[in-house]
Amino acid sequence: MVKKEETLKEKITVFLINKLKISKAELFAILTALTATVLIVSNLASTKMFDFFGTSLVWDGGAILFPLSYILGDIITEIFGFKCAKKVIWTGFAMNLVAVLALFLVQLLPPGPGWENQVAFETIMGFMPRIVAGSLIAFVCGQILNSYVFVEIKKITKGKHFWQRAIGSSLIGDLVDTVIFTTIAFIGTISTLQFVGLLLIAYISKIIGEVVLLPVTYGAVKLCKKVVENEGQTV
């Protein structure tokens, strides 16, 4: 049964590699684009606060998608190394800054005749310095620390036990990211109970999300390694 499953996985991997037919550089570009997209969408979603399953504790919408950025960070660090991971992080930072500035300029433009949604636009999409600052600072600090710890654990374990470096680095990176973002963006704007609840819920949910998606991360890393190994080869 195990051999049959492994054979099926190998066939699927070979099929995907043949269909994808992308180079190492193209793979890096795709992962970079995904990281920037996840960051931008997460920041936009962070403007929505919602009740956490009737507990009266608030949760920001960005926490739903943002854990994917750490999964992508682990994949990039595993395949391309720490230096390339830092390039992706700073690229994501720059792209998010472009999005923020563009939305800010659009917000300043006078509303057209008959368009009565200016207030709504400013409320949801408008420039919010605290959220922007918190997001950018938290992202850079958390992601760089995550990649650094990932590499160090990989050295200690001699490249074995991927799950240890994936989860271990996230425990630290997510903690730093969550504390920085939550503090800068929300301290003083919500009650102490809500603040602590938001911080704990955001952190725990990120870790749980990454643990649940660990098999997907494993599969993605394996596929990416195969793509890199078979670059220029016919599979």
C-alpha positions as CSV (number, residue, x, y, z in Angstrom):
1,M,0.0,0.0,0.0
2,V,2.8,2.4,0.9
3,K,4.7,1.6,-2.3
4,K,1.6,2.2,-4.3
5,E,1.0,5.6,-2.7
6,E,4.6,6.6,-3.2
7,T,4.4,5.5,-6.9
8,L,1.2,7.6,-7.3
9,K,2.9,10.6,-5.7
10,E,5.9,10.2,-8.0
11,K,3.6,10.0,-11.0
12,I,1.8,13.2,-10.0
13,T,5.1,15.0,-9.4
14,V,6.5,14.0,-12.8
15,F,3.2,15.0,-14.4
16,L,3.3,18.4,-12.8
17,I,6.9,19.0,-13.7
18,N,6.3,18.1,-17.3
19,K,3.3,20.4,-17.4
20,L,4.8,23.3,-15.5
21,K,8.2,23.3,-17.4
22,I,9.5,26.3,-15.6
23,S,13.0,27.3,-14.8
24,K,14.5,28.0,-11.4
25,A,14.4,31.7,-12.1
26,E,10.7,31.5,-13.1
27,L,9.9,29.5,-9.9
28,F,11.6,32.2,-7.8
29,A,9.6,34.9,-9.6
30,I,6.4,33.1,-9.0
31,L,7.1,32.6,-5.3
32,T,8.1,36.2,-5.0
33,A,4.8,37.3,-6.6
34,L,2.8,35.1,-4.4
35,T,4.5,36.4,-1.3
36,A,3.9,40.1,-2.3
37,T,0.2,39.3,-3.1
38,V,-0.4,37.5,0.2
39,L,1.1,40.5,2.1
40,I,-0.9,43.1,0.2
41,V,-4.2,41.3,0.5
42,S,-3.6,40.5,4.2
43,N,-3.0,44.2,4.9
44,L,-6.2,45.2,3.1
45,A,-8.1,42.5,5.0
46,S,-6.7,43.7,8.3
47,T,-9.0,46.7,8.2
48,K,-11.9,44.4,9.0
49,M,-12.3,43.4,12.6
50,F,-14.8,40.7,13.5
51,D,-16.1,38.9,16.5
52,F,-14.3,35.6,17.2
53,F,-17.1,33.1,17.3
54,G,-19.3,35.0,19.7
55,T,-16.6,35.5,22.4
56,S,-16.6,39.3,22.1
57,L,-12.9,39.0,21.3
58,V,-11.9,40.8,18.1
59,W,-9.9,39.3,15.3
60,D,-8.5,41.1,12.2
61,G,-9.2,39.7,8.8
62,G,-5.6,39.6,7.8
63,A,-4.9,36.7,10.1
64,I,-6.9,34.4,7.8
65,L,-4.5,34.6,4.9
66,F,-1.2,36.0,6.4
67,P,0.1,32.6,7.7
68,L,0.6,31.6,4.0
69,S,3.4,34.2,3.9
70,Y,5.4,32.2,6.4
71,I,4.7,29.0,4.5
72,L,6.0,30.6,1.3
73,G,8.9,32.0,3.3
74,D,9.8,28.5,4.4
75,I,9.6,27.1,0.9
76,I,11.8,29.9,-0.5
77,T,14.4,29.6,2.3
78,E,14.5,25.8,1.9
79,I,14.9,25.9,-1.9
80,F,16.9,29.2,-2.5
81,G,18.6,30.0,0.8
82,F,18.6,32.9,3.3
83,K,20.0,35.5,0.9
84,C,17.2,35.0,-1.6
85,A,14.6,34.9,1.1
86,K,15.7,38.3,2.2
87,K,15.3,39.6,-1.3
88,V,11.8,38.3,-1.5
89,I,11.0,39.9,1.9
90,W,12.2,43.3,0.8
91,T,10.4,43.0,-2.5
92,G,7.2,42.2,-0.7
93,F,7.8,45.2,1.5
94,A,8.3,47.5,-1.5
95,M,5.2,46.2,-3.4
96,N,3.1,46.7,-0.3
97,L,4.4,50.2,0.0
98,V,3.5,50.9,-3.6
99,A,-0.1,49.6,-2.9
100,V,-0.4,51.8,0.2
101,L,0.8,55.0,-1.7
102,A,-1.5,54.3,-4.6
103,L,-4.5,53.9,-2.4
104,F,-3.5,57.0,-0.5
105,L,-3.3,59.1,-3.7
106,V,-6.6,57.7,-4.9
107,Q,-8.2,58.6,-1.5
108,L,-7.0,62.3,-2.1
109,L,-8.6,62.5,-5.5
110,P,-12.0,64.4,-5.4
111,P,-15.0,62.1,-5.9
112,G,-16.7,62.3,-9.3
113,P,-20.2,63.6,-9.8
114,G,-22.8,61.1,-8.6
115,W,-20.2,58.9,-6.8
116,E,-21.2,59.0,-3.1
117,N,-18.9,56.4,-1.6
118,Q,-16.0,58.6,-0.6
119,V,-16.5,58.2,3.1
120,A,-16.9,54.5,2.7
121,F,-13.8,54.3,0.6
122,E,-11.8,56.3,3.2
123,T,-13.1,54.1,6.0
124,I,-12.2,50.8,4.4
125,M,-9.4,51.5,2.0
126,G,-8.1,54.7,3.3
127,F,-4.5,55.4,4.5
128,M,-4.3,54.2,8.1
129,P,-0.7,55.1,9.3
130,R,-0.8,52.8,12.3
131,I,-1.9,49.7,10.5
132,V,0.5,50.4,7.6
133,A,3.5,51.0,9.9
134,G,2.7,48.0,12.0
135,S,2.3,45.8,9.1
136,L,5.5,46.8,7.3
137,I,7.7,46.7,10.3
138,A,6.2,43.4,11.6
139,F,6.5,41.8,8.2
140,V,10.2,42.6,7.7
141,C,11.2,41.7,11.3
142,G,9.1,38.5,11.5
143,Q,10.0,37.2,8.1
144,I,13.7,37.8,8.3
145,L,13.8,36.3,11.8
146,N,11.7,33.3,10.5
147,S,14.1,32.6,7.6
148,Y,17.2,33.1,9.9
149,V,15.9,30.6,12.5
150,F,14.9,28.2,9.7
151,V,18.4,28.1,8.3
152,E,20.0,27.7,11.8
153,I,17.7,24.8,12.7
154,K,18.5,23.3,9.3
155,K,22.2,23.5,10.2
156,I,21.7,21.9,13.6
157,T,19.6,19.1,12.3
158,K,21.9,18.6,9.3
159,G,19.1,19.1,6.8
160,K,16.8,16.5,8.3
161,H,13.3,16.8,9.8
162,F,11.9,19.6,7.7
163,W,8.9,19.9,10.1
164,Q,11.2,21.0,12.9
165,R,12.6,24.0,11.1
166,A,9.3,24.9,9.5
167,I,7.4,24.9,12.8
168,G,10.3,26.0,15.0
169,S,11.0,29.1,12.9
170,S,7.3,30.0,12.7
171,L,6.9,29.9,16.4
172,I,9.5,32.7,16.7
173,G,8.8,34.6,13.6
174,D,5.0,34.6,14.0
175,L,5.4,35.7,17.7
176,V,7.6,38.7,16.8
177,D,5.3,39.6,13.8
178,T,2.1,39.4,15.8
179,V,3.4,41.3,18.8
180,I,4.8,44.1,16.7
181,F,1.8,44.5,14.4
182,T,-0.8,44.2,17.1
183,T,1.0,46.7,19.4
184,I,1.6,49.3,16.8
185,A,-1.8,49.0,15.0
186,F,-4.2,48.5,17.9
187,I,-2.8,49.4,21.3
188,G,-5.0,52.1,22.9
189,T,-7.8,51.7,20.3
190,I,-9.4,48.7,21.9
191,S,-9.8,47.4,25.5
192,T,-7.0,45.6,27.2
193,L,-9.0,42.4,27.2
194,Q,-9.6,42.7,23.4
195,F,-6.0,43.6,22.8
196,V,-4.7,40.5,24.7
197,G,-7.4,38.4,23.1
198,L,-6.5,39.6,19.6
199,L,-2.8,39.0,20.1
200,L,-3.3,35.5,21.5
201,I,-5.9,34.5,18.9
202,A,-3.9,35.9,16.0
203,Y,-0.7,34.1,17.1
204,I,-2.3,30.8,17.9
205,S,-4.4,30.7,14.8
206,K,-1.3,31.4,12.6
207,I,0.6,28.5,14.2
208,I,-2.4,26.2,14.0
209,G,-2.9,27.1,10.3
210,E,0.8,26.4,9.5
211,V,0.6,23.0,11.4
212,V,-2.5,22.0,9.5
213,L,-1.0,23.0,6.2
214,L,2.3,21.3,6.9
215,P,1.6,18.4,4.5
216,V,0.9,21.0,1.8
217,T,4.2,22.7,2.6
218,Y,6.0,19.4,2.4
219,G,4.4,18.7,-1.0
220,A,5.2,22.1,-2.3
221,V,8.8,21.9,-1.2
222,K,9.2,18.5,-2.8
223,L,7.7,19.7,-6.0
224,C,9.8,22.8,-6.1
225,K,12.9,20.8,-5.5
226,K,12.0,18.5,-8.3
227,V,11.5,21.5,-10.6
228,V,14.9,22.9,-9.7
229,E,16.6,19.5,-10.0
230,N,15.1,18.8,-13.4
231,E,15.6,22.2,-14.9
232,G,16.6,21.8,-18.5
233,Q,16.0,18.1,-18.4
234,T,13.2,16.0,-19.9
235,V,11.3,14.1,-17.2
